[in-house]
């Protein structure tokens, strides 16, 4: 299905073309020149995608930072094993087995001892090019921090602690690290990508614009911090912010639909009508691809098909990456009879030794792991993800900018409050800010529905669409379901989802057709590509904010342009109001 690119709430020029035509227009002539001055940034919970709008593919790196620590900090950042609830998970797994296979199987045909015998040492040239990260520079001193793949491929005994700036579409802040510290992790990671991968120093960035794509679950103050990073820390010349759901729809060449984002640690559904996101339809689950990966590992261990005993994908980035590759290569939706084709190989690396190559029989798990999206009970008790800080409430009273925002629109604003705002801005300009800032964040997302999550992804889509009151809109949305994110890549998902959504619709709702659109571009990069189109085709630039405007005024009272809440804006995460 080819949709038209209509006039959205972002005030882009009205034009009708297919996605392929839009891509061709954006990559040639004046459009390409314009795209060369725009950097599209999509900060995900697990991966960071960044690149020029004129490019066809973004740079994709793990969104991790590893910092050098000393002996007194040796215990920092360690995870407790959160395994529990095996009995409940076992019962739910038997239910999934009956539906998918028609019978209950607890063991694989392969024998664990035979699998151990299949382990063999491989030469360096057969090791898929794997290399441990070099932790010392040319001066033989420890590097202060490492980013991306370098943080994943750290030796186990390296004196580094790994930090993840985002988790489940939110800033990964807690009592262990306040907001400013988490933003510092993000600045280091983004700066490294801009310099090392894209070759953009601060001098070049001052003449460029940034298109920032934020997850739909991100809150108002978090969006403010992200804009602060791009304009103040990274020193881009201007910025515009869009929600991921709108960018995903635009990337698929549509203007209306139900966008289902299947990320690494969060799964969301949001409806968009004529380029306007409908916040009342937004639902979110606190599980994603990382929990599916852990469940896959649990299934293989349960079936005595996993040959490694010391393996923790819930706590180690490299182990999680290994099981992720098995999941992406061998897990599918639907029943398959050829069990011989489910043998897979993976590598275990040890510092100073040749890698071990193992063979594992995936027949016990290849068709069950992905069904966790529809039976979330099987995920009960699994760890919430690698390098997750404990959740804690956000104390907005410690954020002076948020405090001042509450006075906006209040005609009884006292002179004392106004003077306080002026004083804070002067202190910040002089670098004399004594405030420690908010120390705890991670308050519960307003869109996470725990009860709805128990029903599965298909029921979340039904609930999201039925929150629209008009019947004609409901029918349109059920016929235009768009899947994005890494979880949408396995084959067979569209057929399974269409069937389950159709049977999940109440009988009194007059909907006969459910259609999950076939993706025209890679599900993992469709959001980034849609953001590149939005930035390139936005000639009016009415919603762009320059660095000078933000640094001089920011969200404080009295500025010509005012930052607004993401939850109050229907079509995008950023708007500016004149006072």
Secondary structure as the mmCIF struct_conf table of DSSP 4:
data_model
#
loop_
_struct_conf.conf_type_id
_struct_conf.id
_struct_conf.beg_label_comp_id
_struct_conf.beg_label_asym_id
_struct_conf.beg_label_seq_id
_struct_conf.end_label_comp_id
_struct_conf.end_label_asym_id
_struct_conf.end_label_seq_id
TURN_TY1_P TURN_TY1_P1 UNK A 9 UNK A 10
HELX_LH_PP_P HELX_LH_PP_P1 UNK A 12 UNK A 14
HELX_RH_AL_P HELX_RH_AL_P1 UNK A 19 UNK A 26
TURN_TY1_P TURN_TY1_P2 UNK A 27 UNK A 27
BEND BEND1 UNK A 28 UNK A 28
HELX_RH_AL_P HELX_RH_AL_P2 UNK A 29 UNK A 35
TURN_TY1_P TURN_TY1_P3 UNK A 36 UNK A 37
STRN STRN1 UNK A 38 UNK A 43
BEND BEND2 UNK A 45 UNK A 46
STRN STRN2 UNK A 47 UNK A 52
TURN_TY1_P TURN_TY1_P4 UNK A 53 UNK A 54
BEND BEND3 UNK A 55 UNK A 57
STRN STRN3 UNK A 59 UNK A 62
STRN STRN4 UNK A 65 UNK A 68
HELX_RH_3T_P HELX_RH_3T_P1 UNK A 71 UNK A 73
TURN_TY1_P TURN_TY1_P5 UNK A 74 UNK A 77
HELX_LH_PP_P HELX_LH_PP_P2 UNK A 78 UNK A 81
HELX_RH_AL_P HELX_RH_AL_P3 UNK A 86 UNK A 101
BEND BEND4 UNK A 102 UNK A 103
BEND BEND5 UNK A 107 UNK A 107
BEND BEND6 UNK A 109 UNK A 110
HELX_RH_AL_P HELX_RH_AL_P4 UNK A 112 UNK A 117
TURN_TY1_P TURN_TY1_P6 UNK A 118 UNK A 118
STRN STRN5 UNK A 120 UNK A 121
HELX_RH_3T_P HELX_RH_3T_P2 UNK A 124 UNK A 126
BEND BEND7 UNK A 127 UNK A 127
TURN_TY1_P TURN_TY1_P7 UNK A 128 UNK A 129
STRN STRN6 UNK A 136 UNK A 136
TURN_TY1_P TURN_TY1_P8 UNK A 138 UNK A 139
BEND BEND8 UNK A 140 UNK A 140
STRN STRN7 UNK A 142 UNK A 142
BEND BEND9 UNK A 144 UNK A 144
STRN STRN8 UNK A 145 UNK A 147
TURN_TY1_P TURN_TY1_P9 UNK A 148 UNK A 148
HELX_RH_AL_P HELX_RH_AL_P5 UNK A 149 UNK A 152
TURN_TY1_P TURN_TY1_P10 UNK A 153 UNK A 153
TURN_TY1_P TURN_TY1_P11 UNK A 156 UNK A 157
BEND BEND10 UNK A 158 UNK A 159
STRN STRN9 UNK A 160 UNK A 163
BEND BEND11 UNK A 165 UNK A 165
STRN STRN10 UNK A 166 UNK A 167
TURN_TY1_P TURN_TY1_P12 UNK A 168 UNK A 169
STRN STRN11 UNK A 170 UNK A 171
BEND BEND12 UNK A 175 UNK A 177
HELX_RH_AL_P HELX_RH_AL_P6 UNK A 179 UNK A 192
HELX_RH_PI_P HELX_RH_PI_P1 UNK A 193 UNK A 197
BEND BEND13 UNK A 198 UNK A 198
HELX_RH_AL_P HELX_RH_AL_P7 UNK A 202 UNK A 205
TURN_TY1_P TURN_TY1_P13 UNK A 206 UNK A 207
STRN STRN12 UNK A 209 UNK A 214
TURN_TY1_P TURN_TY1_P14 UNK A 216 UNK A 217
HELX_RH_AL_P HELX_RH_AL_P8 UNK A 220 UNK A 228
HELX_RH_PI_P HELX_RH_PI_P2 UNK A 229 UNK A 233
BEND BEND14 UNK A 234 UNK A 234
BEND BEND15 UNK A 237 UNK A 237
STRN STRN13 UNK A 238 UNK A 243
HELX_RH_AL_P HELX_RH_AL_P9 UNK A 244 UNK A 251
TURN_TY1_P TURN_TY1_P15 UNK A 252 UNK A 253
BEND BEND16 UNK A 255 UNK A 256
STRN STRN14 UNK A 257 UNK A 262
BEND BEND17 UNK A 264 UNK A 265
STRN STRN15 UNK A 267 UNK A 273
TURN_TY1_P TURN_TY1_P16 UNK A 274 UNK A 275
STRN STRN16 UNK A 276 UNK A 285
BEND BEND18 UNK A 286 UNK A 286
HELX_RH_AL_P HELX_RH_AL_P10 UNK A 289 UNK A 302
TURN_TY1_P TURN_TY1_P17 UNK A 303 UNK A 304
BEND BEND19 UNK A 309 UNK A 310
TURN_TY1_P TURN_TY1_P18 UNK A 313 UNK A 315
HELX_RH_AL_P HELX_RH_AL_P11 UNK A 317 UNK A 330
BEND BEND20 UNK A 333 UNK A 334
HELX_RH_3T_P HELX_RH_3T_P3 UNK A 339 UNK A 342
STRN STRN17 UNK A 343 UNK A 348
TURN_TY1_P TURN_TY1_P19 UNK A 351 UNK A 352
BEND BEND21 UNK A 353 UNK A 353
HELX_LH_PP_P HELX_LH_PP_P3 UNK A 354 UNK A 355
STRN STRN18 UNK A 356 UNK A 361
HELX_RH_3T_P HELX_RH_3T_P4 UNK A 362 UNK A 364
TURN_TY1_P TURN_TY1_P20 UNK A 365 UNK A 368
HELX_RH_3T_P HELX_RH_3T_P5 UNK A 369 UNK A 373
TURN_TY1_P TURN_TY1_P21 UNK A 374 UNK A 374
HELX_RH_3T_P HELX_RH_3T_P6 UNK A 376 UNK A 379
TURN_TY1_P TURN_TY1_P22 UNK A 380 UNK A 381
TURN_TY1_P TURN_TY1_P23 UNK A 386 UNK A 387
HELX_LH_PP_P HELX_LH_PP_P4 UNK A 388 UNK A 391
HELX_RH_3T_P HELX_RH_3T_P7 UNK A 396 UNK A 398
HELX_RH_AL_P HELX_RH_AL_P12 UNK A 400 UNK A 405
TURN_TY1_P TURN_TY1_P24 UNK A 406 UNK A 409
TURN_TY1_P TURN_TY1_P25 UNK A 411 UNK A 412
HELX_RH_AL_P HELX_RH_AL_P13 UNK A 415 UNK A 429
TURN_TY1_P TURN_TY1_P26 UNK A 430 UNK A 431
HELX_LH_PP_P HELX_LH_PP_P5 UNK A 443 UNK A 445
TURN_TY1_P TURN_TY1_P27 UNK A 446 UNK A 447
STRN STRN19 UNK A 448 UNK A 448
HELX_RH_AL_P HELX_RH_AL_P14 UNK A 450 UNK A 453
TURN_TY1_P TURN_TY1_P28 UNK A 454 UNK A 455
HELX_RH_AL_P HELX_RH_AL_P15 UNK A 457 UNK A 466
TURN_TY1_P TURN_TY1_P29 UNK A 467 UNK A 467
BEND BEND22 UNK A 468 UNK A 468
HELX_RH_AL_P HELX_RH_AL_P16 UNK A 471 UNK A 478
TURN_TY1_P TURN_TY1_P30 UNK A 479 UNK A 479
STRN STRN20 UNK A 481 UNK A 484
BEND BEND23 UNK A 485 UNK A 485
HELX_RH_3T_P HELX_RH_3T_P8 UNK A 486 UNK A 488
BEND BEND24 UNK A 490 UNK A 490
TURN_TY1_P TURN_TY1_P31 UNK A 491 UNK A 492
HELX_RH_AL_P HELX_RH_AL_P17 UNK A 493 UNK A 504
BEND BEND25 UNK A 505 UNK A 505
TURN_TY1_P TURN_TY1_P32 UNK A 507 UNK A 508
BEND BEND26 UNK A 509 UNK A 509
STRN STRN21 UNK A 516 UNK A 516
HELX_LH_PP_P HELX_LH_PP_P6 UNK A 517 UNK A 519
BEND BEND27 UNK A 520 UNK A 521
TURN_TY1_P TURN_TY1_P33 UNK A 523 UNK A 525
HELX_RH_AL_P HELX_RH_AL_P18 UNK A 526 UNK A 537
BEND BEND28 UNK A 540 UNK A 540
TURN_TY1_P TURN_TY1_P34 UNK A 542 UNK A 543
STRN STRN22 UNK A 545 UNK A 546
HELX_RH_AL_P HELX_RH_AL_P19 UNK A 547 UNK A 552
TURN_TY1_P TURN_TY1_P35 UNK A 553 UNK A 555
BEND BEND29 UNK A 556 UNK A 556
TURN_TY1_P TURN_TY1_P36 UNK A 557 UNK A 558
BEND BEND30 UNK A 560 UNK A 561
STRN STRN23 UNK A 562 UNK A 563
HELX_RH_3T_P HELX_RH_3T_P9 UNK A 566 UNK A 568
BEND BEND31 UNK A 570 UNK A 571
BEND BEND32 UNK A 573 UNK A 573
STRN STRN24 UNK A 576 UNK A 577
#
